Amino acid sequence: MSANAPTTEVPLHLTAGALSEIRRLMQEQAGTGKEYLRVGVKGGGCSGLTYVLEFDQRQPDDLLFIMDEVPVVVQPMHLLYLHGMTIDYETGLNARGFVFINPNAKSTCGCGTSFST
C-alpha cells in the first residue's frame, strides 16, 4: 500500500449530522490549504486528555481515512484513544456542537471535550 493511499479500516465513526456540519465547515475552509479533518487528542482539559477536531494539512506520518468523501487524518499514536469513537453534531437548544462518544474513556468532564483512560 502506498504511503499516500487511504487506510481501509476506519477506527472511528462520523454520524450524518457530524458529516453535514464538517462539509459545511470545509466549504468555509476552501482555499486555505487545510483540506483534511484532523481528529486526535492532546494533553490537557479537566480530565487529562482533550479531543482535537480541526482542519489541517496532512503530515507524512498521518493515517488517511476517507469517510463519506471527507478526508480524515489521524496520527498513529492517537488510535489507541480514538478507536471505536463516534463523533456526532448536536443542534439542540441546550447544546450545540460536536459530541464525542468514546468507549475507551473511563471518565469524562462535564463539557464532554476532555476524558481520561
C-alpha positions as CSV (number, residue, x, y, z in Angstrom):
1,M,0.0,0.0,0.0
2,S,1.3,3.5,-0.9
3,A,2.0,5.9,1.9
4,N,-0.4,8.3,0.3
5,A,-3.2,5.8,0.0
6,P,-6.1,5.9,2.4
7,T,-6.3,3.2,5.1
8,T,-9.3,1.0,4.6
9,E,-10.1,0.1,8.3
10,V,-11.8,3.2,9.8
11,P,-11.2,3.5,13.5
12,L,-13.9,5.9,14.3
13,H,-17.4,6.9,13.1
14,L,-18.8,10.2,12.0
15,T,-22.6,10.5,12.2
16,A,-24.7,12.0,9.4
17,G,-25.1,15.2,11.5
18,A,-21.3,15.4,12.0
19,L,-20.6,14.8,8.4
20,S,-23.1,17.5,7.3
21,E,-21.5,20.1,9.6
22,I,-18.0,19.1,8.6
23,R,-18.8,19.5,5.0
24,R,-20.3,23.0,5.7
25,L,-17.1,24.0,7.6
26,M,-14.9,22.5,4.8
27,Q,-16.6,24.8,2.3
28,E,-15.7,27.8,4.5
29,Q,-12.0,26.5,4.7
30,A,-11.7,26.1,0.9
31,G,-8.5,27.6,-0.4
32,T,-6.7,27.7,2.9
33,G,-4.6,24.7,2.3
34,K,-6.1,22.9,5.2
35,E,-8.1,20.3,3.3
36,Y,-8.1,17.4,5.8
37,L,-10.1,17.0,9.0
38,R,-7.7,16.1,11.8
39,V,-9.0,14.0,14.7
40,G,-6.7,13.4,17.6
41,V,-6.0,14.0,21.3
42,K,-3.7,16.2,23.3
43,G,-2.8,16.6,26.9
44,G,-5.0,19.0,28.9
45,G,-8.5,19.6,30.0
46,C,-10.0,18.8,33.3
47,S,-9.9,15.0,32.8
48,G,-6.4,14.7,31.4
49,L,-6.8,14.5,27.6
50,T,-8.7,16.7,25.2
51,Y,-10.0,15.9,21.8
52,V,-8.6,17.6,18.7
53,L,-11.0,18.3,15.8
54,E,-9.7,20.8,13.3
55,F,-8.8,21.3,9.6
56,D,-5.2,20.8,8.9
57,Q,-2.6,19.8,6.3
58,R,-1.6,16.2,6.0
59,Q,1.7,15.3,7.7
60,P,4.0,12.5,6.4
61,D,3.2,10.1,9.2
62,D,-0.6,10.7,9.3
63,L,-3.0,7.9,8.5
64,L,-5.6,8.9,6.0
65,F,-9.3,7.7,6.1
66,I,-12.0,8.7,3.7
67,M,-15.3,8.9,5.5
68,D,-18.2,9.5,3.1
69,E,-15.9,11.6,0.9
70,V,-14.4,13.5,3.9
71,P,-10.6,13.1,4.1
72,V,-9.7,12.5,7.8
73,V,-6.2,12.3,9.1
74,V,-5.1,10.8,12.4
75,Q,-1.7,10.3,14.0
76,P,-1.0,6.6,14.5
77,M,-0.3,7.0,18.2
78,H,-3.7,8.6,18.7
79,L,-5.6,5.5,17.5
80,L,-5.3,3.9,21.0
81,Y,-7.6,6.7,22.3
82,L,-9.9,7.1,19.3
83,H,-10.6,3.5,18.2
84,G,-14.4,2.9,18.3
85,M,-15.3,6.5,19.0
86,T,-18.3,8.2,17.4
87,I,-18.4,11.9,16.7
88,D,-21.8,13.5,16.4
89,Y,-23.1,17.0,16.0
90,E,-26.0,18.3,18.1
91,T,-28.2,21.3,17.2
92,G,-30.5,21.4,20.2
93,L,-31.4,24.4,22.3
94,N,-29.3,23.4,25.3
95,A,-26.3,22.0,23.5
96,R,-24.9,22.8,20.1
97,G,-21.7,21.4,18.7
98,F,-19.6,18.3,18.2
99,V,-20.1,15.5,20.7
100,F,-17.5,12.8,21.3
101,I,-18.8,9.3,22.3
102,N,-15.7,7.3,23.3
103,P,-16.0,3.8,24.6
104,N,-12.3,3.9,25.7
105,A,-12.9,6.8,28.2
106,K,-13.0,5.8,31.8
107,S,-14.3,9.3,32.8
108,T,-15.2,12.5,31.0
109,C,-15.6,16.1,32.1
110,G,-19.0,17.9,32.2
111,C,-18.4,19.6,28.9
112,G,-17.6,16.3,27.1
113,T,-14.4,17.5,25.4
114,S,-12.0,16.1,28.0
115,F,-11.5,12.5,29.1
116,S,-9.2,10.0,30.9
117,T,-8.4,6.4,30.1
